[in-house]
Amino acid sequence: MIFSRRQFLAQLAAAPVSAAIGSDLCASARNSNDSLTEVCVVAWNESKSPARTVDLWMARCGSIDVARLSDVLGRFVVWDEVTSERTEGQSIDKIKSAISHYFDVRIGDDESNLATLVGEFEDVPEALGSALARFRSRQPFSAGSTAIIDLSSCGVTRLQWRDLMPCIKQAYGKVVGIDYTDAHLSDADPAYYDAPYSTSQESWRTLTACDFWAIASDSSLSHQPNLCFEARAALSTEALNELAQQIALSPDVEAGFLQATQKHFLGYGSGLENFRS
């Protein structure tokens, strides 16, 4: 069986994270005769500054060191889960607690910075669109507002970043997608990872659907071919922080994007155009 990076990361990261939010729920869902359902919770932090223009979007499993993130970045967390219909309320409560604990996103008592969807993920765009309209009522839209999506992060269901992309694009002036290429995965199955920069075709299509994209590797971050997880997380977060800082300080998004990506990324571009390869 061929595993995409999304599947690989989900299998790698889901076990300890799921245990942290309650492995008893996962076990009861697997072992009971109850129907299973998919849950998606999106939460975001409130702005610390009226001038905030850059938000980071990330899924539940990823390699960003949240504790090292710059205050320049707002945070959107997309947490998807498979649970029993009988325990979905309990699962949602545990997901909200996990988002607060692991991502430092505090959910208000009125849950105005939260969107929850249970059931068919085909309804996600409508639900997310309503949530982002609520977000924009507090954080007015501007042409300079930017969403940076950590495309290397993933969940554990069939929900994909490309499903959320149309709604995110409507809420921001520009969308920047960042991804990571791993030589070990591409060497293991070169026929699957046959897109540019040793990515899969699916990853490449999602990346180039963004207004701007950048892809990093161990060697682009450190000039070392094999980083340990902790070093990769620290260096990835440092590169992300610099990208956000440059975008926030520059007169336009493209200028800030180019200033930051030339230093830390293997390749970068605008849509299907390569600035560097």
Secondary structure by P-SEA (a helix, b strand, c coil): ccccaaaaaaaacaaaaaaaacaaaaaaaaccccbbbbbbbbbbbccccccccbbbbbccccccccccccccbbbbbbbbbbbbcccaaaaaaaaaaaaaaccccccccccccbbbbcccccaaaaaaaaaaaaaaaaccccccbbbbbccccccccccccccaaaaaaaaccbbbbbbcccaaaaaaccccccccccccaaaaaaaacccbbbbbccccccccccccaaaaaaaaaaaaaaaaaaaaacccaaaaaaacccccccccccccccccc
